[in-house]
Amino acid sequence: MAAQHIEPHLVMADEQGNIYDDERLLMVCRRGAQWGLPRPDELMPLPEESEFFLLPGRQAVGLDPETGEIVPPEGEAQLAVAAFAAPAHTLSAHPAYASNPDAPLLPLFAYGAIGFARGRFYICARKVDTDQRQVFNRIPRHRIEQGARRLLQDYPKNRLVRHILDNCVARYDCPAARNFALGRYEAPLPSSRSCNARCVGCISAQDKDSPVAVTPQCRLAFTPEPAEVAEVMRIHAGRESRAPIYSFGQGCEGDPLMNPDLLEESIKLFRSGGGLGTINCNTNASRPDAVARLADAGLTSMRVSINSARPTLYHRYYRPADYSLDDVCASIREARSRGIFVSLNLLFFPGITDTEEELEALARMVGENGVSMIQWRNLNIDPEWYFDLMKRDMEDGGKLELSPSMGLTQFMKRLKKLCPWLRHGYFNPYVGEKAELTAPMPGTWNLPEPRAKEGALAPGESAETDLE
């Protein structure tokens, strides 16, 4: 629940990494081009397992309540600080700071506004999922390592098992890989070395001329055989019997739809042997024909990543090589018509996503194509770099339209009113072998007409909206 009547102070750091708060200045946050104090409905205590980031070349600033001016702190601690929120939380504002002309590009993480009050840190964020699958603070490290060693000993010839455990667990501490080692929740199935998008913020591969010097992960260096993929699924099914999920499309790979033959055969091998559980594909959804084949083979759910439901902004970020946002929507329709549970992996960016223009475009994408769920993630990218990229002039000379930010909570509520069947969350849900769908079939939904008075309720409608 959001904290009320909290006025956090500015948080800053010195060059040695010591973090301080300034009791004279109030925390200021940023949503696109808007700077201001946090909204009462978005402040929450910093969740466990969150991280602090020091922002090089960026001066901390706060609001002086006596003068109403935004000013830097006094003293040696001048460095801006941000927070990376623990999984299941979505950041609703970026930190405000003044960048030096030579400030380096920030690494590919999400940067949340953070302040300090009443003896604890607060961030601008919302908890959007109650699932505990990526909470590890009460699990001893040796349990994960023990599980990894046992699997490596039992399956020495499976290259995918070795990649997940030796690379994803030992090298990158990937949450999905750690869960595979523990035999719980959702197992990763990396399979693709290539991608047909060139995402500006790709976390596993960048163009040679990209200003991003280092990616958080390295791209998968081999293509597994269907038998290896199916064996990983069987291993996980034998250890997680309550609600097993198996997911193609991980951070260490390209897009899984680039190799539909491999996925189709892997799924058939697993299902033909009586394999149960939810088989999911995290994808850019660029190939409707591949989606149809996987649905017929036994795919259960599909998570489609987007940064925007508006074509111009989508193409600026994804830079697709051989597809468009229209193809993405066609894939979603194909999936929904074949009984697939479709989620959008919405890469939320405060000040661009939570606007009137995006609300209408997203509601249309959800309703017209039969989307069942939004997974509210943040875009991992330098906030200033991304905002500058999105706001530049259109090719036709037009300008990016950006109405004022309404905030994450209000955006979620209004989207839910337009699409009342929609689920909100953060993780891929377990939906069994075949999902029960309430999302409308493609072509059966129309955007509701705006009400004469904004905020007016229909007869019998509750003033409270369930965000699930």
Buried (B, 14 or more C-beta within 10 A) or exposed (E): EBBEEBBBBBBBBBEEEEBBBBEBBBBBBBBBEBBBBBBEBBBBBBBEBBEBBBBBBBBBBBBBEEEEEBBBBEEEBBBBBBBBBBBBBBBBBBBBBBBEEEBBBBBBBBBBBBBBBEEEBBBBBBBBBEBEBBBBEEEEEEEBBEBBEEBBEEBEEBBBBBBBBEBBBBEBEBBBBBBBBBBBBBBBBBBBBEBBBBBBBBBBBBEEEBEBEEBBBEBBEEBBBBEBBBBBBBBBBEBBEEBBBBBBBBBBBBBBBBBBEBBBBBBBBBBEEEBEBBBBBBBBBBBBEBBBBBBEBBBBBBBBBBBBBBEBBBBBBBEBEEBBBEBBBBBBBBBBBEEBBBBBBBBBBBBBBBBBBBBBBBBBBBBBBBBBBBBBBBBBBBBBBBBEBBBEEEEEEEEBEBEEBBBBBBBBBBBBBBBEBBBBBBBBBBBBEEBEBEBBEBEEBEEEEEEEEEEEEEEEEEEEBEBE
